């Protein structure tokens, strides 16, 4: 099924949330361009960071990033202003922690 992103670009809907969210968010160079996509991306990242094993070296760092992203998500949901630089930094760090934690198991 073909749908359109908020920018009007078509994308194929997938049952895999990673594919669906990444294909929608992939065209946005500025994370604040499509706030609804940011919320989905934050939720996706939060669920992935929660799954990092407590035995992992990266678990403590993941916990801190999850806290920061949860706070940002709360601000978005209540309509408060979100600092774009903070959002970008926390998303970047979150994905980096996820990548590093995954490398531990390879």
DAPE-V502871 format. One record per pair of residues at least 12 apart in sequence whose ideal C-beta (glycine too) atoms are under 8 Angstrom apart, sorted by sequence separation. I is the first residue (numbers start at 1). GAP is how many residues later the second one is. If there is no record, write none. Layout:
I:GAP, I:GAP
This chain:
1:12, 11:12, 25:12, 50:12, 11:13, 24:13, 25:13, 49:13, 72:14, 25:15, 72:15, 21:16, 24:16, 25:16, 49:16, 50:16, 49:17, 9:18, 68:18, 72:18, 5:19, 21:19, 7:20, 21:20, 46:20, 49:20, 7:21, 69:21, 5:22, 68:22, 69:22, 21:23, 46:23, 45:24, 46:24, 65:25, 69:25, 7:26, 18:26, 7:27, 17:27, 42:27, 46:27, 6:28, 65:28, 66:28, 5:29, 65:29, 6:30, 42:30, 43:30, 6:31, 42:31, 5:32, 62:32, 65:32, 39:34, 42:34, 62:35, 61:36, 62:36, 39:37, 38:38, 39:38, 58:39, 62:39, 35:41, 58:42, 59:42, 58:43, 57:44, 49:45, 52:45, 56:45, 45:46, 52:46, 58:46, 57:47, 49:48, 53:48, 56:48, 38:49, 42:49, 45:49, 49:49, 52:49, 32:50, 41:50, 45:50, 48:50, 32:52, 31:53, 45:53, 30:54, 32:55, 31:56, 31:57, 31:60
